């Protein structure tokens, strides 16, 4: 069973679960928005993206983050999914991270995209 993120109880009062595809998306989100050292028992979990909230969204920052994020995702998703590509783009005041991956249980290519800042969803 894959626990849903954020943790919650379902309509039966049991621990909420996530299907495999949703679980991987939630795990990617956790890696992106967790600072390394934030989890006591997993000090290497996270990417450092949150620390860049107040940094200027420049192409140089996006290029630097791309390698850091790809390494973090490959490390944390090992055995669950293969990260095929990570694209980080800086536009105005926002950073967009797009991750392409292949889930081990389906072998289908999937993409997930997160945008932070700039007032865009």
N, C-alpha and C positions, 0 to 999 in steps of 0.2 A: 504494500500500500504506500502510495506517495502522499505525504501530508500536504495539504493546501497551504498556500501563502497568500495573505496573512493567515495565521492559525485561527481557526474558528470551529464551531460545532455545527453539524448539519441539522436538518429538520427532525432527525431522530434522537438528537442529543449526543451523537457520536462525533468523534474527531472528523473534521472535514477532509476529504480526499480530493486529489487532482488526477485527472487522466494523464497518461504519459506525455502527450504533446503540450498540454497546459503546464504540467509539472516542469518540463524543460524550460518553457518560457519564463515561468516564475523563478526558476533557479538562475537563469541568465540575469533577470532583473535584480535578484539578490546580490549576485557577484558584482554587477555594475554599481549598485548604490550602497554597498557596504565598504567601509574603510578597513584596510588591512589592520589587524590587531583588535578590531572591535568585538570579535567573537573570542571568548576566553579559551575554549578548547580547540579552536581553529584559527590561530593567529595569522596564517597566510591567506585566509579567505578574504576576498575583496579585490577591488581594482584601483581604488584611489580616485575615481571619477568625481565623487562627492567633494573632494578637496579642491576641485577646480571650479566650483560654483561661482566664486567671485573673481576668477582669473579672466582676462580678456579672451573672448572667443576668436582666436586667430587660426589661420591655416597651420602655423607652426605648432601650436598647442594641439590641434587635432591630429597632426602627424605623430607627435610624441605619444599622445594617448592611445593611438591605434595599436602600437606595438605592445604597450603595457596591458591594454584590455585584452588583446588576443592571447597573450601569455597567461593572463589570469583565467580566462575562459577555458583555454585548453587544459590547464591544470585542474580546474574544478569540475569540468564536464567529462573528464577522462572516464571511459567505460559507459557513459550515458549517451554522449553525442560527440560527433566529430565536427569541430569548428572549421568551416571552409573559408570564410572570409569575414573580416571586420572592417567596416568603413566608418570613419569618424569625420564629420564635416562640421565646419564652423560657419555660421551664417548669421549676420547681425549679432544679437546677444544670445544666440542659442547654439547648443551643441546637439548634433544628432548622431546616434550610434545605431548602425544597422549590422546585424549579425546574421550570416547565412550558416546553417548547420545541417547535418544529417543525423537524425535520431537513430541510435543503434537498433531499436526495436522495429522500425518501419523501413529504414534505408531510403526514405524520401527526403528531398531537400526542402527545408523550411527556412523562413526568414522572420526576423522580429526586429522592430524598430522602436527606439526610444528617443524622444526629444525633450531636452531640459533647458529651461530659460526662455527668454524672449517673449513670453506670454503665449506661446503656441502649445497646443495639446500634444 
